[in-house]
Amino acid sequence: MGSSSPSIQPEFRNPETDFTPTPEPVQRPRPSWSYAPATYALVGINCLVFLVMAARGVSVWNPTSDQLMFWGADNAGAVLIQGEWWRIVTAMFVHVGILHLATNMWCLWNLGLLAEPLMGSAGMVAVYILTGAAGNLLSTFRNWWKFYPELMESAKKIHGLLPMDLVRNSFPAGVGASGAVFGIAGALIVLLKSHRLPVPPLELRKLRRSVMYFAAINLGIGLTISLGVVERHTGVSIDNSAHVGGVLCGLLFAAPMVPRIGSERPIFAQKLRVAVGMVVGILVLFGFFLAQLPR
């Protein structure tokens, strides 16, 4: 007696009613640094420079002026007499000890996480470099105007060329990212006023007011510390010229811009190019003015 196998019936599907949904791809969470890569990179570069300095024997608490000068501090005599203009940029990555570094990096990180989504990574790097350079250029001008007469008094006692040590020691060494940090704050004050941002107006006003308070309070602290009595008793010197130059340049940098969020990409890119070109032109002209100062 033979066995019969069950017959296999073909399965028919109605293409209009029966379908298998395509599974959506699983989105992996983005690392936090990917939202503001330029900010993390700038913080990392500053910390790396500090670590290399410490590894080469520079004090992590109280480096000497000579050590700071070796690693690229700004100095009016070195810039305007010896032509070391590169110090205008390198000085913004050098810090006077770990506390100076920590406070500046804390401010840079917090402001950068807010600013980079509004101006993009390229804009973040540009505002850091350009406003930091503006602060250092203004500091160079102020120190030249303040200390140059003393250098000339010393030069009268010397016949011939001025020694390099005399030129450098006649002017203070300026370092730190604070000029650039104030520049980012200045740019935020302008960009957070934009109506293009998809944020409730009340929240925008709160954010903008917080940034303005940050700039005003820190400028006030710097001016207070720079009073003669406080500075003599604490040994702390604040370069207010770098702060003022940074925040003014930040305001100027953001004036022609629109925030990246809420704006069409071509418009944002065009406005960013205008801002960078305008500020670069002004800084070049100011540098040319400094180069013509009598000496």
Summary of the structure (lengths in Angstrom):
residues: 295
radius of gyration: 27.5
end to end distance: 120.9
largest distance: 130.1
contacts: 902
relative contact order: 0.13
helix: 66%
strand: 1%
